[in-house]
Amino acid sequence: MKSKILWVLAGILLVVVSLKLFTNYLSDDPKGYALQLLEKADIKINGDRPWDIQVHNEDLYARVMQQGSLGLGEAYMDGWWDCPALDQFFYKILSADLDKHIKLNWTLIINAIEAQLMNLQSKVRSRTVGEQHYDLGNDLYEKMLDKNMIYSCGYWPLAQTLDKAQEHKLDLICKKLELKPGMTVLDIGCGWGGFARYAAKHYGVTVTGITISKEQAHYAQSKNEGLPVNIVLQDYRDITEKFDRVVSIGMFEHVGYKNYETFMKVVQSCLKDDGLFLLHTIGGNLSHTSSDPWILKYIFPNSMLPSMVQIAQAAEGKFVVEDWHNFSAHYDTTLMAWFDRFEKNWKSIKTNYDERFYRMWKYYLLSCAGLFRARKAQLWQIVLSKEGVSGGYISIR
């Protein structure tokens, strides 16, 4: 442990020196540097195209160069800049890899150190995202999400509406899990109980859903009354029962790289030998140990995106990968649909929130749409078995 800390401290010293030199270089002309970068992405300052940035405070340039994505996001929340089409702005920024030119800043250094020295997704710390994000208010999510309150990527090949895209996604999962009447299903990170309700109604299974959000648990319990659905306020590490099937939809992003193997061991332990496990998660193109500073502070504290390598390493020796399905382009469509509903319904919920929250939420939804449009993040559905499906698994699309 001591040697690891020494290596971390040595790395910090090297980064601090580099950061000092980098900051001194940029401080001479931050606006000029910003102009050079934005030109690479075909973005103009105070231009007249939808993706052009409108600057209201000239201190923006130095703030972004010093604080990176955190400074950019907070400056937007503070009204320092605007853009008619934030999704297009971020698509262009990310497609041109401009984020790589301003990554070095104190916030990233601190986040990296914390991720190395601490388990940011321990049982105690994991509750933070439930309290800060998922407990924001069911009124917000009811106005933004579909009728089943599904807060993950929809499946759009044959869908024209958000409701249908989410129903098609739920049905796709049920078919991939080969659900049959009488089966028992564990839903890790059950949200507002939409999958549990759909699977119980349409496939005749009994579902146990777990969540760390009190608001989600209360909502899911009330919406699933009379169905063979049990909603529990519980951490995944406390599961002890056995199930025919296990599913986790949009929860793995909160597990953290130090807990990936623990997560897989828990699922392996609670899944019957002939069972199937479906993991639905956003994924990153590269392996990281932390996440974007603005997202961590304002949207999903202690979150991070897993990579293919990290998932495979955690599953190795525990599961056979039967199917790996990427439909990340559908997340762009889903996020734009969420934003459309949020924007249309803002007047009916704004009494519970302020203008800064509105700008924060708008920035969150549209920046993420740009992220997926630029293919910088992926959406995977992975089907795993404990011993390999006899005769082979048949992939479903």
C-alpha positions, 0 to 999 in steps of 0.5 A, a space after each residue: 500500500 505504501 509503494 502505491 501511495 508513493 507512485 501516486 504522489 510521484 504522478 501527482 508531482 509530475 502532473 502538477 508541473 505539467 499543469 503549471 506549464 500548460 496553464 502559463 501557456 494558455 493564460 497569455 491568450 485563452 480566447 485566441 486558443 479557444 478560437 483555434 480549437 473551435 475552428 477545427 470543429 467549424 464553430 464560430 463565436 457569436 456566429 449565426 448557425 445553430 451550433 455556434 456559441 454565443 458568449 456573454 462573458 469574456 472570462 469564459 475562455 480562461 475559465 474553460 482552459 483552467 477548469 475544462 468540462 467543469 468550467 464549461 458546464 458551470 459557465 453555461 449554468 451561470 448564463 455566461 454563454 448560450 447555443 441554440 442547438 447544444 446537441 449539435 455543438 457537442 457533436 461537433 466538439 466531440 467529433 473533432 476531439 477538442 476535449 482532448 486539448 483541455 483535459 489537464 486541470 485540477 478537478 481531473 487530478 483530484 478525481 483521479 487521485 480519489 478514484 485510486 485511493 478510495 472506493 467511490 462506490 462503496 455501500 455508503 457512498 453508493 447511496 449518494 446518487 440515489 439521493 442527489 439524482 433519482 430522488 430529485 422528484 417523480 414529477 420531473 421524471 414523469 414529465 420527461 420519461 415514457 409512460 412506464 418511466 424507463 430511464 435508459 436507452 429505447 429501441 427504435 428500429 420499428 418505433 415512432 414514439 418514445 413509449 413504443 421505443 421503450 416497450 420494444 426495448 423491454 420486450 427485447 430484453 424479455 425475449 433475450 432472457 427467454 422468459 417463461 411463466 413461473 420463472 423468478 427474475 431479479 432486477 438489479 437497479 429496478 428504477 421505477 419498476 417499469 421492467 418488473 411490471 412489463 415482465 410480470 404482465 406480459 411474461 408471467 414471471 415473478 420479479 424482485 426489483 432492488 434500488 437504492 432510491 427511496 423515491 423510486 422504491 415508493 413509486 415502484 411499489 405503488 405502481 406494481 400493487 397486485 402483481 407478482 413484483 417485490 420492490 426492495 430498497 437494497 444494495 446489490 451486494 446484500 442479495 442472497 436469494 437464487 433466481 432463474 434470470 437476472 437483469 440489470 438495466 442502466 445500473 452498472 454505470 454506478 458500480 465502479 471499476 473497483 467493484 466490477 468483479 464483486 458485482 459479477 460474483 454476486 450475480 454468479 452466486 444468485 443466478 441458477 446454473 441454467 440461468 441467463 443474465 442480461 447486462 444493459 449498460 452505457 460503455 466507454 471506448 477506453 478504460 478509465 477509473 473516473 468520469 467527467 467532472 461536471 457529470 460527477 458533480 451535478 448529475 451522477 456522483 461517483 459514476 463511471 462508464 465501464 469499457 469492454 475490457 473492464 467488463 470482460 475481465 470482471 466476467 472472466 471465469 464466472 460467465 460465458 458471453 453469449 451475445 453482445 449487442 450495441 445499439 448506442 445510436 438509439 441513445 441519441 434519439 432517446 435523449 432528444 425525445 426526453 429533452 423534447 418532453 422536458 422542454 414542453 412540460 417545463 412550465 408545469 413543473 418549474 415551481 419545484 425547480 429554478 432557472 439554474 436547474 433548467 439550464 443544468 438539465 438542458 445541458 445534461 440531456 443535450 450534451 449527452 445526445 451529442 456524445 452518443 451522436 459522435 459515438 464517444 459512448 456506447 450502449 451495450 446489451 450483453 447476455 451471459 450464462 454460467 456454463 454456456 447455453 447447450 447447443 448455443 444461444 440464439 441472438 435476438 435483434 
